[in-house]
Amino acid sequence: VINYAKVVITKEDRCHITESCQDRIDSINDNDKLDYRAKCYFEIRGQAFLWHQIRCIASVLFMVGKNLESPTVIQELLDIEANPAKPSYPFAPELPLVLHQCNYNNVKFGHSVENLWRISCDLEDKWEELTLAGERLCNGIQSLKSDAIVATPDVVNFINAKRSERKKKMAKNKILTMMIDELSHEEADIKDLIDKKGSHLSWGIALDLIHAHGCSRPGVDGPKNPLHVPLMKRSKGTTYEEKINAILAPVANKNGSAVAPSKRRREIYEQNVKKKKLSKEDDDNFYKKMSSQGGSGI
């Protein structure tokens, strides 16, 4: 899972995912209509997780969900023999990430009515505040779509400018995902559609046209027109072995002389190596001991 986490060699990494996130993807929409704002959640259960592992998994799943990556990229990243180094990609946003529940075999938490009452009041207050804020923003978006009118030539110029910018980025990154004849075909489609729409359009219809002709919808990236570079074509980070060598082997400074690695980091790494050399029986005993500890607050 090293391609789905931020790996720090000096940290112990006992990590066992016991339930696939793909088995727990559920919709949380108020109705059955699914659009690009549809909300869903996926749940991952595990005994432990690596640093930023969930946000890395979510980031790749979002790319697959947006049709920017093939579903096969999931298995490709898990194959550390073929891909020993993690491609450069951002973590998913931390805002939706929730540590929803922690289960312990022999622990029972007790709660006082007063404390639960205070927490419930606080959560209800926050929910109302943010729900009303969300509805105000949604009303603003819908009002723009229905009330704002734009000139059709302005929409055409915008689409052509964004596509021209996109072609330049594709050439710079040597990504040939769209052939010239396809671009010409799209330009013909734009002219045909514009002839049918008239001289002016509502902003809602203009947005649909912009999105239908290769531009992303307005979103968290702002007014930029980001180009997706396939994960397997991106620059890679250091491999697990290279990280270890950086701890154990001397490194050269700006003057070219060798500098000894951090003694403290080396000691931590060596301690973790000893722990990993434990037998399966020792490993099982460790988890058995940990799971047997507990108490009750009821």
CYANA upper distance limits for C-alpha pairs under 8 A (distance plus 0.5 A):
  1 VAL  CA      5 ALA  CA      7.30
  1 VAL  CA     78 LEU  CA      6.54
  2 ILE  CA      6 LYS  CA      7.77
  2 ILE  CA      7 VAL  CA      6.88
  2 ILE  CA     78 LEU  CA      8.42
  2 ILE  CA     80 ILE  CA      8.28
  2 ILE  CA     85 ALA  CA      8.44
  2 ILE  CA     86 LYS  CA      7.53
  3 ASN  CA     77 LEU  CA      6.37
  3 ASN  CA     78 LEU  CA      7.34
  3 ASN  CA     80 ILE  CA      8.25
  3 ASN  CA     84 PRO  CA      8.37
  3 ASN  CA     85 ALA  CA      7.23
  3 ASN  CA     86 LYS  CA      4.97
  3 ASN  CA     87 PRO  CA      7.80
  4 TYR  CA     52 HIS  CA      8.50
  4 TYR  CA     53 GLN  CA      5.97
  4 TYR  CA     54 ILE  CA      8.30
  4 TYR  CA     56 CYS  CA      5.57
  4 TYR  CA     57 ILE  CA      6.22
  4 TYR  CA     77 LEU  CA      8.22
  4 TYR  CA     86 LYS  CA      8.05
  5 ALA  CA     50 LEU  CA      6.56
  5 ALA  CA     51 TRP  CA      6.34
  5 ALA  CA     52 HIS  CA      5.87
  5 ALA  CA     53 GLN  CA      4.69
  5 ALA  CA     54 ILE  CA      8.21
  5 ALA  CA     56 CYS  CA      6.39
  5 ALA  CA     57 ILE  CA      8.47
  6 LYS  CA     50 LEU  CA      7.74
  6 LYS  CA     51 TRP  CA      5.93
  6 LYS  CA     52 HIS  CA      6.44
  6 LYS  CA     53 GLN  CA      7.46
  7 VAL  CA     50 LEU  CA      7.75
  7 VAL  CA     51 TRP  CA      7.24
  7 VAL  CA    240 TYR  CA      8.50
  9 ILE  CA    240 TYR  CA      8.38
  9 ILE  CA    243 LYS  CA      7.37
  9 ILE  CA    244 ILE  CA      7.32
  9 ILE  CA    269 TYR  CA      7.11
 10 THR  CA    265 ARG  CA      6.79
 10 THR  CA    266 ARG  CA      8.44
 10 THR  CA    268 ILE  CA      6.13
 10 THR  CA    269 TYR  CA      5.46
 10 THR  CA    272 ASN  CA      7.89
 11 LYS  CA    268 ILE  CA      8.32
 11 LYS  CA    269 TYR  CA      8.15
 11 LYS  CA    272 ASN  CA      7.98
 12 GLU  CA    272 ASN  CA      6.47
 13 ASP  CA     49 PHE  CA      8.45
 13 ASP  CA     50 LEU  CA      7.00
 14 ARG  CA     48 ALA  CA      7.22
 14 ARG  CA     49 PHE  CA      8.36
 15 CYS  CA     46 GLY  CA      8.25
 15 CYS  CA     47 GLN  CA      7.06
 15 CYS  CA     48 ALA  CA      5.32
 15 CYS  CA     49 PHE  CA      5.88
 15 CYS  CA     50 LEU  CA      7.15
 16 HIS  CA     46 GLY  CA      6.34
 16 HIS  CA     47 GLN  CA      5.92
 16 HIS  CA     48 ALA  CA      6.47
 16 HIS  CA     49 PHE  CA      7.78
 17 ILE  CA     44 ILE  CA      8.24
 17 ILE  CA     45 ARG  CA      6.88
 17 ILE  CA     46 GLY  CA      4.69
 17 ILE  CA     47 GLN  CA      6.79
 17 ILE  CA     48 ALA  CA      7.69
 17 ILE  CA     49 PHE  CA      8.09
 18 THR  CA     45 ARG  CA      6.49
 18 THR  CA     46 GLY  CA      5.51
 18 THR  CA     47 GLN  CA      7.55
 19 GLU  CA     23 ASP  CA      8.00
 19 GLU  CA     44 ILE  CA      6.65
 19 GLU  CA     45 ARG  CA      5.78
 19 GLU  CA     46 GLY  CA      7.14
 20 SER  CA     24 ARG  CA      7.90
 20 SER  CA     44 ILE  CA      6.77
 20 SER  CA     45 ARG  CA      8.01
 21 CYS  CA     25 ILE  CA      7.35
 21 CYS  CA     42 PHE  CA      6.40
 21 CYS  CA     43 GLU  CA      5.95
 21 CYS  CA     44 ILE  CA      5.32
 21 CYS  CA     45 ARG  CA      8.27
 22 GLN  CA     42 PHE  CA      7.84
 24 ARG  CA     41 TYR  CA      8.38
 24 ARG  CA     42 PHE  CA      5.77
 24 ARG  CA     43 GLU  CA      5.80
 24 ARG  CA     44 ILE  CA      7.94
 25 ILE  CA     40 CYS  CA      7.36
 25 ILE  CA     41 TYR  CA      6.18
 25 ILE  CA     42 PHE  CA      4.77
 25 ILE  CA     43 GLU  CA      7.26
 26 ASP  CA     40 CYS  CA      5.92
 26 ASP  CA     41 TYR  CA      6.08
 26 ASP  CA     42 PHE  CA      6.92
 27 SER  CA     38 ALA  CA      8.24
 27 SER  CA     39 LYS  CA      6.55
 27 SER  CA     40 CYS  CA      4.63
 27 SER  CA     41 TYR  CA      7.07
 28 ILE  CA     39 LYS  CA      6.12
 28 ILE  CA     40 CYS  CA      5.67
 28 ILE  CA     41 TYR  CA      7.75
 29 ASN  CA     33 LYS  CA      8.48
 29 ASN  CA     38 ALA  CA      6.88
 29 ASN  CA     39 LYS  CA      6.26
 29 ASN  CA     40 CYS  CA      7.76
 33 LYS  CA     38 ALA  CA      8.44
 34 LEU  CA     38 ALA  CA      5.82
 44 ILE  CA     54 ILE  CA      8.50
 49 PHE  CA     53 GLN  CA      6.79
 49 PHE  CA     54 ILE  CA      8.21
 52 HIS  CA     56 CYS  CA      6.69
 52 HIS  CA     91 PHE  CA      8.02
 53 GLN  CA     57 ILE  CA      6.71
 54 ILE  CA     58 ALA  CA      6.58
 55 ARG  CA     59 SER  CA      6.55
 55 ARG  CA     91 PHE  CA      5.77
 55 ARG  CA     92 ALA  CA      5.32
 55 ARG  CA     93 PRO  CA      7.66
 55 ARG  CA     94 GLU  CA      7.71
 55 ARG  CA     97 LEU  CA      8.26
 56 CYS  CA     60 VAL  CA      6.97
 56 CYS  CA     90 PRO  CA      8.07
 56 CYS  CA     91 PHE  CA      5.67
 56 CYS  CA     92 ALA  CA      6.83
 57 ILE  CA     61 LEU  CA      6.73
 58 ALA  CA     62 PHE  CA      6.58
 58 ALA  CA     91 PHE  CA      8.38
 58 ALA  CA     92 ALA  CA      6.42
 59 SER  CA     63 MET  CA      7.01
 59 SER  CA     89 TYR  CA      8.49
 59 SER  CA     90 PRO  CA      7.59
 59 SER  CA     91 PHE  CA      6.28
 59 SER  CA     92 ALA  CA      5.11
 60 VAL  CA     64 VAL  CA      6.89
 60 VAL  CA     74 ILE  CA      8.11
 61 LEU  CA     65 GLY  CA      6.53
 62 PHE  CA     66 LYS  CA      6.63
 63 MET  CA     67 ASN  CA      6.93
 63 MET  CA     68 LEU  CA      5.68
 63 MET  CA     69 GLU  CA      6.10
 64 VAL  CA     68 LEU  CA      6.24
 64 VAL  CA     69 GLU  CA      5.17
 64 VAL  CA     70 SER  CA      6.37
 64 VAL  CA     71 PRO  CA      6.37
 65 GLY  CA     69 GLU  CA      8.47
 68 LEU  CA    228 HIS  CA      7.47
 68 LEU  CA    230 PRO  CA      8.04
 69 GLU  CA     73 VAL  CA      7.30
 69 GLU  CA    230 PRO  CA      7.30
 69 GLU  CA    231 LEU  CA      8.24
 72 THR  CA     76 GLU  CA      6.91
 73 VAL  CA     77 LEU  CA      6.61
 74 ILE  CA     78 LEU  CA      7.07
 75 GLN  CA     79 ASP  CA      6.89
 76 GLU  CA     82 ALA  CA      8.26
 76 GLU  CA     83 ASN  CA      7.78
 77 LEU  CA     83 ASN  CA      6.91
 77 LEU  CA     86 LYS  CA      8.26
 78 LEU  CA     83 ASN  CA      8.44
 79 ASP  CA     83 ASN  CA      6.49
 79 ASP  CA     84 PRO  CA      8.18
 80 ILE  CA     84 PRO  CA      4.88
 80 ILE  CA     85 ALA  CA      7.93
 84 PRO  CA    239 THR  CA      6.15
 84 PRO  CA    240 TYR  CA      7.84
 85 ALA  CA    236 LYS  CA      6.19
 85 ALA  CA    237 GLY  CA      6.05
 85 ALA  CA    238 THR  CA      6.24
 85 ALA  CA    239 THR  CA      5.03
 85 ALA  CA    240 TYR  CA      7.84
 86 LYS  CA    236 LYS  CA      6.03
 86 LYS  CA    237 GLY  CA      5.96
 86 LYS  CA    238 THR  CA      7.93
 86 LYS  CA    239 THR  CA      7.91
 87 PRO  CA    231 LEU  CA      6.66
 87 PRO  CA    232 MET  CA      7.35
 87 PRO  CA    234 ARG  CA      6.36
 87 PRO  CA    235 SER  CA      6.38
 87 PRO  CA    236 LYS  CA      4.84
 87 PRO  CA    237 GLY  CA      6.73
 88 SER  CA    231 LEU  CA      8.03
 88 SER  CA    234 ARG  CA      6.72
 88 SER  CA    235 SER  CA      6.38
 88 SER  CA    236 LYS  CA      6.24
 88 SER  CA    237 GLY  CA      7.17
 89 TYR  CA    231 LEU  CA      8.07
 93 PRO  CA     97 LEU  CA      8.15
104 TYR  CA    108 LYS  CA      8.47
104 TYR  CA    291 SER  CA      7.49
104 TYR  CA    294 GLY  CA      8.25
105 ASN  CA    291 SER  CA      6.60
105 ASN  CA    292 SER  CA      7.58
105 ASN  CA    294 GLY  CA      8.22
106 ASN  CA    291 SER  CA      7.69
106 ASN  CA    292 SER  CA      6.89
106 ASN  CA    293 GLN  CA      6.95
106 ASN  CA    294 GLY  CA      5.32
106 ASN  CA    295 GLY  CA      6.62
106 ASN  CA    296 SER  CA      8.28
107 VAL  CA    293 GLN  CA      8.37
107 VAL  CA    294 GLY  CA      5.24
107 VAL  CA    295 GLY  CA      5.44
107 VAL  CA    296 SER  CA      6.09
108 LYS  CA    295 GLY  CA      7.00
108 LYS  CA    296 SER  CA      5.05
108 LYS  CA    297 GLY  CA      6.40
108 LYS  CA    298 ILE  CA      7.21
109 PHE  CA    296 SER  CA      6.65
109 PHE  CA    297 GLY  CA      5.44
109 PHE  CA    298 ILE  CA      6.81
110 GLY  CA    296 SER  CA      7.77
110 GLY  CA    297 GLY  CA      4.86
110 GLY  CA    298 ILE  CA      4.85
111 HIS  CA    115 ASN  CA      7.58
111 HIS  CA    116 LEU  CA      7.40
111 HIS  CA    297 GLY  CA      8.38
111 HIS  CA    298 ILE  CA      7.98
112 SER  CA    116 LEU  CA      6.83
113 VAL  CA    117 TRP  CA      6.49
114 GLU  CA    118 ARG  CA      6.85
115 ASN  CA    119 ILE  CA      6.75
116 LEU  CA    120 SER  CA      6.49
117 TRP  CA    121 CYS  CA      6.69
118 ARG  CA    122 ASP  CA      6.75
119 ILE  CA    123 LEU  CA      6.66
120 SER  CA    124 GLU  CA      6.59
121 CYS  CA    125 ASP  CA      6.63
122 ASP  CA    126 LYS  CA      6.76
123 LEU  CA    127 TRP  CA      6.49
124 GLU  CA    128 GLU  CA      6.67
125 ASP  CA    129 GLU  CA      6.73
126 LYS  CA    130 LEU  CA      6.62
127 TRP  CA    131 THR  CA      6.36
128 GLU  CA    132 LEU  CA      6.60
129 GLU  CA    133 ALA  CA      6.78
130 LEU  CA    134 GLY  CA      6.53
131 THR  CA    135 GLU  CA      6.73
132 LEU  CA    136 ARG  CA      6.73
133 ALA  CA    137 LEU  CA      6.86
134 GLY  CA    138 CYS  CA      6.64
135 GLU  CA    139 ASN  CA      6.54
136 ARG  CA    140 GLY  CA      6.80
137 LEU  CA    141 ILE  CA      6.84
138 CYS  CA    142 GLN  CA      6.70
139 ASN  CA    143 SER  CA      6.48
140 GLY  CA    144 LEU  CA      6.77
141 ILE  CA    145 LYS  CA      6.95
142 GLN  CA    146 SER  CA      6.85
143 SER  CA    147 ASP  CA      6.17
143 SER  CA    148 ALA  CA      8.15
144 LEU  CA    148 ALA  CA      5.71
144 LEU  CA    203 TRP  CA      7.04
144 LEU  CA    204 GLY  CA      8.00
145 LYS  CA    202 SER  CA      6.87
145 LYS  CA    203 TRP  CA      5.11
145 LYS  CA    204 GLY  CA      4.49
145 LYS  CA    205 ILE  CA      8.11
146 SER  CA    202 SER  CA      6.66
146 SER  CA    203 TRP  CA      7.16
146 SER  CA    204 GLY  CA      6.73
147 ASP  CA    202 SER  CA      7.47
147 ASP  CA    203 TRP  CA      8.07
148 ALA  CA    202 SER  CA      6.37
148 ALA  CA    203 TRP  CA      6.00
149 ILE  CA    200 HIS  CA      7.14
149 ILE  CA    201 LEU  CA      6.13
149 ILE  CA    202 SER  CA      5.03
149 ILE  CA    203 TRP  CA      6.23
150 VAL  CA    154 ASP  CA      7.60
150 VAL  CA    155 VAL  CA      7.89
150 VAL  CA    200 HIS  CA      6.18
150 VAL  CA    201 LEU  CA      5.96
150 VAL  CA    202 SER  CA      6.76
150 VAL  CA    203 TRP  CA      6.88
150 VAL  CA    206 ALA  CA      8.26
151 ALA  CA    155 VAL  CA      7.18
151 ALA  CA    199 SER  CA      6.58
151 ALA  CA    200 HIS  CA      4.99
151 ALA  CA    201 LEU  CA      6.83
152 THR  CA    156 VAL  CA      6.91
152 THR  CA    194 ILE  CA      7.40
152 THR  CA    197 LYS  CA      8.39
152 THR  CA    198 GLY  CA      7.62
152 THR  CA    199 SER  CA      5.69
152 THR  CA    200 HIS  CA      5.48
152 THR  CA    201 LEU  CA      6.64
153 PRO  CA    157 ASN  CA      6.63
153 PRO  CA    199 SER  CA      7.97
154 ASP  CA    158 PHE  CA      6.63
155 VAL  CA    159 ILE  CA      6.73
155 VAL  CA    206 ALA  CA      7.15
155 VAL  CA    210 ILE  CA      8.03
156 VAL  CA    160 ASN  CA      6.66
156 VAL  CA    190 ILE  CA      7.91
156 VAL  CA    194 ILE  CA      8.45
157 ASN  CA    161 ALA  CA      6.50
158 PHE  CA    162 LYS  CA      6.69
159 ILE  CA    163 ARG  CA      6.63
159 ILE  CA    210 ILE  CA      6.56
159 ILE  CA    213 HIS  CA      7.76
159 ILE  CA    215 CYS  CA      7.83
160 ASN  CA    164 SER  CA      6.49
161 ALA  CA    165 GLU  CA      6.66
162 LYS  CA    166 ARG  CA      6.60
162 LYS  CA    215 CYS  CA      7.52
162 LYS  CA    225 ASN  CA      7.49
163 ARG  CA    167 LYS  CA      6.64
163 ARG  CA    214 GLY  CA      7.74
163 ARG  CA    215 CYS  CA      7.94
164 SER  CA    168 LYS  CA      6.88
165 GLU  CA    169 LYS  CA      6.89
166 ARG  CA    170 MET  CA      6.64
166 ARG  CA    225 ASN  CA      7.85
166 ARG  CA    227 LEU  CA      7.33
167 LYS  CA    171 ALA  CA      6.65
168 LYS  CA    172 LYS  CA      6.63
169 LYS  CA    173 ASN  CA      6.63
169 LYS  CA    227 LEU  CA      7.44
170 MET  CA    174 LYS  CA      6.23
170 MET  CA    175 ILE  CA      5.42
170 MET  CA    176 LEU  CA      7.15
170 MET  CA    227 LEU  CA      8.01
171 ALA  CA    175 ILE  CA      6.80
171 ALA  CA    176 LEU  CA      7.96
173 ASN  CA    229 VAL  CA      8.22
175 ILE  CA    229 VAL  CA      8.09
178 MET  CA    182 GLU  CA      7.05
178 MET  CA    183 LEU  CA      7.64
179 MET  CA    183 LEU  CA      7.08
180 ILE  CA    184 SER  CA      6.76
181 ASP  CA    185 HIS  CA      6.60
182 GLU  CA    186 GLU  CA      6.72
183 LEU  CA    187 GLU  CA      6.80
184 SER  CA    188 ALA  CA      6.89
185 HIS  CA    189 ASP  CA      6.82
186 GLU  CA    190 ILE  CA      6.74
186 GLU  CA    213 HIS  CA      7.47
187 GLU  CA    191 LYS  CA      6.96
188 ALA  CA    192 ASP  CA      6.73
189 ASP  CA    193 LEU  CA      6.58
190 ILE  CA    194 ILE  CA      6.52
190 ILE  CA    213 HIS  CA      8.20
191 LYS  CA    195 ASP  CA      6.74
192 ASP  CA    196 LYS  CA      7.20
193 LEU  CA    197 LYS  CA      6.81
194 ILE  CA    198 GLY  CA      7.01
197 LYS  CA    201 LEU  CA      7.58
201 LEU  CA    205 ILE  CA      6.83
201 LEU  CA    206 ALA  CA      6.66
202 SER  CA    206 ALA  CA      6.73
203 TRP  CA    207 LEU  CA      6.53
204 GLY  CA    208 ASP  CA      7.00
205 ILE  CA    209 LEU  CA      6.84
206 ALA  CA    210 ILE  CA      6.63
207 LEU  CA    211 HIS  CA      6.63
207 LEU  CA    217 ARG  CA      7.88
208 ASP  CA    212 ALA  CA      6.49
209 LEU  CA    213 HIS  CA      6.78
210 ILE  CA    214 GLY  CA      7.50
210 ILE  CA    215 CYS  CA      6.21
210 ILE  CA    216 SER  CA      8.25
210 ILE  CA    217 ARG  CA      8.40
211 HIS  CA    215 CYS  CA      5.29
211 HIS  CA    216 SER  CA      6.07
211 HIS  CA    217 ARG  CA      6.43
215 CYS  CA    225 ASN  CA      7.77
216 SER  CA    225 ASN  CA      7.54
218 PRO  CA    222 GLY  CA      7.14
218 PRO  CA    223 PRO  CA      7.49
219 GLY  CA    223 PRO  CA      8.48
221 ASP  CA    226 PRO  CA      8.23
229 VAL  CA    233 LYS  CA      7.29
229 VAL  CA    234 ARG  CA      7.18
230 PRO  CA    234 ARG  CA      7.13
238 THR  CA    242 GLU  CA      6.36
238 THR  CA    243 LYS  CA      7.00
239 THR  CA    243 LYS  CA      6.82
240 TYR  CA    244 ILE  CA      6.93
241 GLU  CA    245 ASN  CA      6.75
242 GLU  CA    246 ALA  CA      6.69
243 LYS  CA    247 ILE  CA      7.19
244 ILE  CA    248 LEU  CA      6.82
245 ASN  CA    249 ALA  CA      5.78
246 ALA  CA    250 PRO  CA      7.91
246 ALA  CA    251 VAL  CA      7.74
246 ALA  CA    261 PRO  CA      7.74
247 ILE  CA    261 PRO  CA      6.23
247 ILE  CA    262 SER  CA      7.42
247 ILE  CA    265 ARG  CA      7.17
247 ILE  CA    266 ARG  CA      6.34
248 LEU  CA    261 PRO  CA      6.93
248 LEU  CA    266 ARG  CA      6.89
249 ALA  CA    260 ALA  CA      7.83
249 ALA  CA    261 PRO  CA      7.09
250 PRO  CA    258 ALA  CA      6.30
250 PRO  CA    259 VAL  CA      5.85
250 PRO  CA    260 ALA  CA      5.15
250 PRO  CA    261 PRO  CA      6.04
251 VAL  CA    258 ALA  CA      5.88
251 VAL  CA    259 VAL  CA      5.71
251 VAL  CA    260 ALA  CA      7.11
251 VAL  CA    261 PRO  CA      7.43
252 ALA  CA    256 GLY  CA      5.75
252 ALA  CA    257 SER  CA      5.81
252 ALA  CA    258 ALA  CA      4.95
252 ALA  CA    259 VAL  CA      6.32
253 ASN  CA    257 SER  CA      6.28
253 ASN  CA    258 ALA  CA      6.95
253 ASN  CA    259 VAL  CA      7.05
261 PRO  CA    265 ARG  CA      8.46
261 PRO  CA    266 ARG  CA      8.02
262 SER  CA    266 ARG  CA      6.80
263 LYS  CA    267 GLU  CA      6.74
264 ARG  CA    268 ILE  CA      6.83
265 ARG  CA    269 TYR  CA      6.63
266 ARG  CA    270 GLU  CA      6.68
267 GLU  CA    271 GLN  CA      6.73
268 ILE  CA    272 ASN  CA      6.84
269 TYR  CA    273 VAL  CA      6.76
270 GLU  CA    274 LYS  CA      6.91
271 GLN  CA    275 LYS  CA      7.02
272 ASN  CA    276 LYS  CA      6.79
273 VAL  CA    277 LYS  CA      6.93
274 LYS  CA    278 LEU  CA      7.61
278 LEU  CA    282 ASP  CA      6.28
278 LEU  CA    283 ASP  CA      6.85
279 SER  CA    283 ASP  CA      6.69
280 LYS  CA    284 ASP  CA      6.54
281 GLU  CA    285 ASN  CA      6.62
282 ASP  CA    286 PHE  CA      6.67
283 ASP  CA    287 TYR  CA      7.09
284 ASP  CA    288 LYS  CA      6.57
285 ASN  CA    289 LYS  CA      6.52
286 PHE  CA    290 MET  CA      6.79
287 TYR  CA    291 SER  CA      6.49
288 LYS  CA    292 SER  CA      6.62
289 LYS  CA    293 GLN  CA      7.17
